[in-house]
Amino acid sequence: MTTKTTPDTRLAEQLLSVEAAADRLDTTVRFIRRLIAERRIEFVKVGRHVRIAESALAAFIEAGKVPPLTAASLRPKLKGVA
């Protein structure tokens, strides 16, 4: 019985260097290295090099999104006021 092995899509995705990730976020290399040291972003070690997957960078950005305030959320809901 033979089984087909499907290539992992995560292996085929683009891996960014620390410098490229910093450029993509428009921030410093030091900030990216701090995220890695604090394990706040997923990374891959390729030998002695550190790479960040585009999906990991997108997940980090998505986790930091803050929804906008609406007029309804600014006013407290008044219950039982006569």
C-alpha positions as CSV (number, residue, x, y, z in Angstrom):
1,M,0.0,0.0,0.0
2,T,1.5,3.3,-1.0
3,T,0.6,6.6,0.5
4,K,1.1,10.0,-1.0
5,T,2.8,12.6,1.0
6,T,1.5,16.0,0.5
7,P,3.9,18.9,0.9
8,D,3.3,21.0,3.9
9,T,2.1,24.4,2.8
10,R,3.9,26.1,5.7
11,L,7.2,24.9,4.2
12,A,6.4,26.5,0.9
13,E,5.5,29.9,2.4
14,Q,7.9,32.8,2.3
15,L,10.3,33.1,5.3
16,L,11.5,36.6,6.1
17,S,14.8,37.6,7.7
18,V,14.7,39.8,10.8
19,E,15.6,42.8,8.6
20,A,12.8,42.1,6.1
21,A,10.3,41.6,8.9
22,A,11.3,44.9,10.4
23,D,10.9,46.6,7.0
24,R,7.5,45.0,6.6
25,L,6.4,46.4,10.0
26,D,8.2,49.7,9.4
27,T,10.0,49.3,12.7
28,T,13.5,48.6,13.9
29,V,15.4,45.3,13.9
30,R,15.8,45.6,17.6
31,F,12.0,45.5,18.1
32,I,11.8,42.3,16.0
33,R,14.6,40.7,18.0
34,R,12.9,41.6,21.2
35,L,9.7,39.9,20.0
36,I,11.7,36.8,19.2
37,A,13.5,36.9,22.6
38,E,10.2,37.3,24.5
39,R,8.6,34.5,22.3
40,R,5.8,36.9,21.3
41,I,6.1,35.9,17.6
42,E,6.6,32.5,16.0
43,F,10.0,32.0,14.3
44,V,12.0,29.4,12.6
45,K,15.7,28.7,13.1
46,V,17.5,27.7,10.0
47,G,20.9,26.8,11.2
48,R,22.1,29.8,13.1
49,H,19.7,32.1,11.2
50,V,16.3,33.2,12.4
51,R,13.4,33.5,10.0
52,I,9.8,34.6,10.5
53,A,7.1,33.2,8.3
54,E,4.8,35.7,6.6
55,S,1.8,34.0,8.3
56,A,3.4,34.4,11.7
57,L,3.9,38.1,11.0
58,A,0.3,38.4,9.8
59,A,-1.0,36.6,13.0
60,F,1.0,39.1,15.1
61,I,-0.5,42.0,13.3
62,E,-4.0,40.5,13.6
63,A,-3.6,39.9,17.3
64,G,-2.7,43.6,17.8
65,K,-5.7,45.0,16.1
66,V,-8.0,47.2,18.2
67,P,-11.6,47.7,17.1
68,P,-12.8,51.3,16.7
69,L,-15.1,52.8,19.3
70,T,-18.6,53.5,18.3
71,A,-21.1,56.1,19.7
72,A,-23.1,53.3,21.3
73,S,-20.1,51.9,23.1
74,L,-19.2,55.3,24.5
75,R,-22.6,55.8,26.2
76,P,-23.4,53.5,29.1
77,K,-26.6,51.6,28.8
78,L,-29.1,53.0,31.2
79,K,-31.5,50.5,32.7
80,G,-34.4,51.2,34.9
81,V,-34.0,55.0,34.8
82,A,-37.4,56.7,35.3
